[in-house]
Amino acid sequence: MNHIAGLMTSRIYLSHDQVIRKGDSADNLAFLISGKLQVVDLTEDGREIGIQFIHPGTYFGELSVIDGKPRSASVISVKTSEVAFLPNMQARELIFHNPTIAQRLMTHFAQVVRAASSQRTLLSIPNAFQRVFAQLQTFVMVNNQGAVIEGLPRQHEIAIMVNTSRETVSRALHTLMKLNIIEKQGSMLIVKQPEKLKQAATIGIDDTEVPKK
Ligand SMILES: Nc1ncnc2c1ncn2[C@@H]1O[C@@H]2COP(=O)(O)O[C@H]2[C@H]1O
């Protein structure tokens, strides 16, 4: 594997830089070394839809390397990120001739298909507030403090994921705080009433319950 590292080149991207552009032809497989990226697609009328975040240690840009078709989506940098690239030929060699890599790739595809199905269901929720609540639910994990959301994406990133405005995300978060369903503690959100969050995502929130101040 060491010879692979020698074939890779790396590049730094600043926040909002485009790492991959939808429709371009592919000449490499990419690997995120540090930072954070987001896979986004554009609708016909130019709106961005966030598909998935990419975290360090993950490769991306594999679809076009495998099928030789143009890039299926764009990938943008959410914060300063370092990305390493492996040229197409070596990437294909690795994918098609190394059973361990091929197996990992299949597991990766299974995760991608599952996540894509869930996000599609989430995006079919007609109410934008409920879409935000449902998206928040997908970030919840349980640690020794109970149900928490660590590393909450920024409001505009959530907005892109659930196809709404940043203002709607902000209002939805404030509503949950007013109802004491979530509480901000530093960079973490504590989900004080997980059942209520679930309920908000599935049936919504009754406006009359929200304290005016
Ligand atoms: N639904 C998805 N879920 C996760 N990653 C995706 C999804 N669609 C596209 N991508 C990634 O975005 C990349 C865009 O370029 P590629 O099509 O080469 O490869 C793609 C994948 O790595």
PDBQT file of the ligand as one rigid body, heavy atoms in Angstrom, charges set to zero:
ROOT
HETATM    1  N1  LIG A 301     -26.069  10.021  -2.575  1.00  0.00    +0.000 N 
HETATM    2  C1  LIG A 301     -24.785  10.154  -2.284  1.00  0.00    +0.000 A 
HETATM    3  N2  LIG A 301     -24.329   9.862  -1.056  1.00  0.00    +0.000 NA
HETATM    4  C2  LIG A 301     -23.014  10.008  -0.740  1.00  0.00    +0.000 A 
HETATM    5  N3  LIG A 301     -22.083  10.441  -1.601  1.00  0.00    +0.000 NA
HETATM    6  C3  LIG A 301     -22.484  10.739  -2.839  1.00  0.00    +0.000 A 
HETATM    7  C4  LIG A 301     -23.837  10.613  -3.252  1.00  0.00    +0.000 A 
HETATM    8  N4  LIG A 301     -23.942  11.004  -4.534  1.00  0.00    +0.000 NA
HETATM    9  C5  LIG A 301     -22.692  11.358  -4.909  1.00  0.00    +0.000 A 
HETATM   10  N5  LIG A 301     -21.813  11.203  -3.900  1.00  0.00    +0.000 N 
HETATM   11  C6  LIG A 301     -20.346  11.462  -3.909  1.00  0.00    +0.000 C 
HETATM   12  O1  LIG A 301     -20.114  12.655  -4.660  1.00  0.00    +0.000 OA
HETATM   13  C7  LIG A 301     -19.197  12.313  -5.683  1.00  0.00    +0.000 C 
HETATM   14  C8  LIG A 301     -19.298  13.142  -6.951  1.00  0.00    +0.000 C 
HETATM   15  O2  LIG A 301     -18.393  12.598  -7.896  1.00  0.00    +0.000 OA
HETATM   16  P1  LIG A 301     -18.552  11.037  -8.304  1.00  0.00    +0.000 P 
HETATM   17  O3  LIG A 301     -19.854  10.876  -9.007  1.00  0.00    +0.000 OA
HETATM   18  O4  LIG A 301     -17.332  10.582  -8.971  1.00  0.00    +0.000 OA
HETATM   19  O5  LIG A 301     -18.647  10.303  -6.880  1.00  0.00    +0.000 OA
HETATM   20  C9  LIG A 301     -19.568  10.856  -5.989  1.00  0.00    +0.000 C 
HETATM   21  C10 LIG A 301     -19.640  10.295  -4.602  1.00  0.00    +0.000 C 
HETATM   22  O6  LIG A 301     -18.363  10.134  -4.024  1.00  0.00    +0.000 OA
ENDROOT
TORSDOF 0
